[in-house]
Amino acid sequence: MSGFQWFMGLYTNGDDADSRGYLSIYLFLDVDALPKRRSVHLNYRLSIPNLRNPSQSLSKEYKATFPIKGGQGWGDRRAIAASAVTKASGFLDPSAALTVVAEVLHARSQWHV
């Protein structure tokens, strides 16, 4: 969505004690760049493609209103077991890089007056 600063967060060993051993992935909105009294309603998908077997790719859809109360991002705290993310499993490419894709499915922004 243009006009906003978005970024992804990836925690390779979870983002808290309950998610240790998993990848945690989130989509974040830079709330410092968001004008006051404005919100963004977003339907989006986060995907981790499996390069060896596309049918084993992971994909999950989310609905969130940014800014997020109590945080900046929204996603999956336990997206996939970290031990499953290997070259042999197909989630890492030959250089050991992981691809995470964020797709915006529907978005609208709203001013609060």
C-alpha positions as CSV (number, residue, x, y, z in Angstrom):
1,M,0.0,0.0,0.0
2,S,1.7,3.2,-1.1
3,G,2.2,6.1,1.1
4,F,3.0,4.0,4.2
5,Q,6.3,2.5,5.4
6,W,6.0,-1.3,5.8
7,F,8.6,-3.9,6.9
8,M,8.7,-7.5,7.9
9,G,10.0,-9.0,11.1
10,L,11.4,-12.5,11.3
11,Y,12.5,-14.1,14.5
12,T,14.4,-17.3,13.8
13,N,14.0,-18.7,17.3
14,G,10.6,-17.3,18.2
15,D,9.8,-13.9,19.7
16,D,9.1,-15.1,23.3
17,A,9.4,-18.1,25.5
18,D,6.2,-19.7,24.1
19,S,7.5,-19.6,20.5
20,R,11.0,-20.8,21.1
21,G,12.0,-23.3,18.4
22,Y,9.7,-21.7,15.8
23,L,10.0,-19.0,13.2
24,S,7.9,-16.0,14.1
25,I,7.0,-13.7,11.2
26,Y,5.2,-10.4,11.2
27,L,4.2,-7.5,9.0
28,F,4.9,-4.2,10.6
29,L,3.7,-0.6,9.9
30,D,6.1,2.2,10.8
31,V,3.7,4.0,13.1
32,D,6.1,6.9,13.4
33,A,5.4,7.7,9.8
34,L,1.7,7.2,10.1
35,P,-0.2,10.5,10.5
36,K,-2.0,11.0,13.7
37,R,-5.7,9.9,13.8
38,R,-5.2,7.6,10.7
39,S,-5.6,3.9,10.6
40,V,-5.0,1.2,8.0
41,H,-7.3,-1.8,7.6
42,L,-5.4,-4.6,5.9
43,N,-6.1,-8.1,4.6
44,Y,-2.8,-9.7,3.7
45,R,-1.1,-13.0,3.3
46,L,2.3,-14.1,4.6
47,S,3.9,-17.0,2.7
48,I,7.0,-19.1,2.9
49,P,7.5,-20.9,-0.4
50,N,8.9,-24.4,-0.5
51,L,11.3,-24.5,-3.4
52,R,11.4,-28.3,-3.8
53,N,7.7,-29.1,-3.3
54,P,5.4,-26.1,-3.8
55,S,2.5,-28.0,-2.4
56,Q,4.3,-27.9,1.0
57,S,4.6,-24.1,0.9
58,L,3.2,-22.3,3.9
59,S,0.6,-19.5,3.5
60,K,-1.7,-17.8,6.0
61,E,-4.1,-14.9,5.6
62,Y,-4.5,-12.2,8.2
63,K,-6.8,-9.2,8.9
64,A,-5.5,-6.4,11.0
65,T,-6.0,-2.8,11.8
66,F,-2.8,-0.7,12.1
67,P,-1.6,0.7,14.3
68,I,-1.9,-2.5,16.4
69,K,-2.9,-1.9,20.0
70,G,0.0,-3.1,22.2
71,G,2.5,-3.5,19.3
72,Q,3.4,-2.6,15.8
73,G,3.1,-5.8,13.9
74,W,0.7,-8.7,13.2
75,G,1.5,-12.2,12.0
76,D,2.3,-15.7,13.3
77,R,4.3,-16.4,16.4
78,R,4.7,-20.1,15.5
79,A,4.8,-20.0,11.7
80,I,7.0,-23.1,11.3
81,A,9.3,-25.2,13.4
82,A,12.8,-23.8,13.0
83,S,14.2,-27.3,12.6
84,A,12.0,-27.8,9.5
85,V,13.6,-24.8,7.7
86,T,16.5,-26.5,5.9
87,K,17.9,-26.8,2.4
88,A,16.8,-30.5,2.3
89,S,13.3,-29.6,3.3
90,G,13.1,-27.0,0.4
91,F,12.5,-23.9,2.5
92,L,16.1,-22.6,2.1
93,D,17.6,-22.0,-1.3
94,P,21.1,-23.3,-2.2
95,S,22.7,-20.2,-0.6
96,A,20.7,-20.9,2.6
97,A,18.4,-17.9,2.1
98,L,14.7,-18.0,3.2
99,T,12.0,-16.3,1.2
100,V,9.0,-14.8,2.9
101,V,6.4,-13.1,0.8
102,A,3.8,-10.5,2.0
103,E,0.8,-9.9,-0.3
104,V,-1.7,-7.2,0.3
105,L,-5.2,-8.6,-0.6
106,H,-7.3,-5.6,0.4
107,A,-6.4,-2.3,2.1
108,R,-8.1,0.9,3.1
109,S,-7.0,3.8,5.2
110,Q,-9.3,5.8,7.4
111,W,-9.1,9.2,9.1
112,H,-10.5,9.5,12.6
113,V,-11.9,13.0,13.3
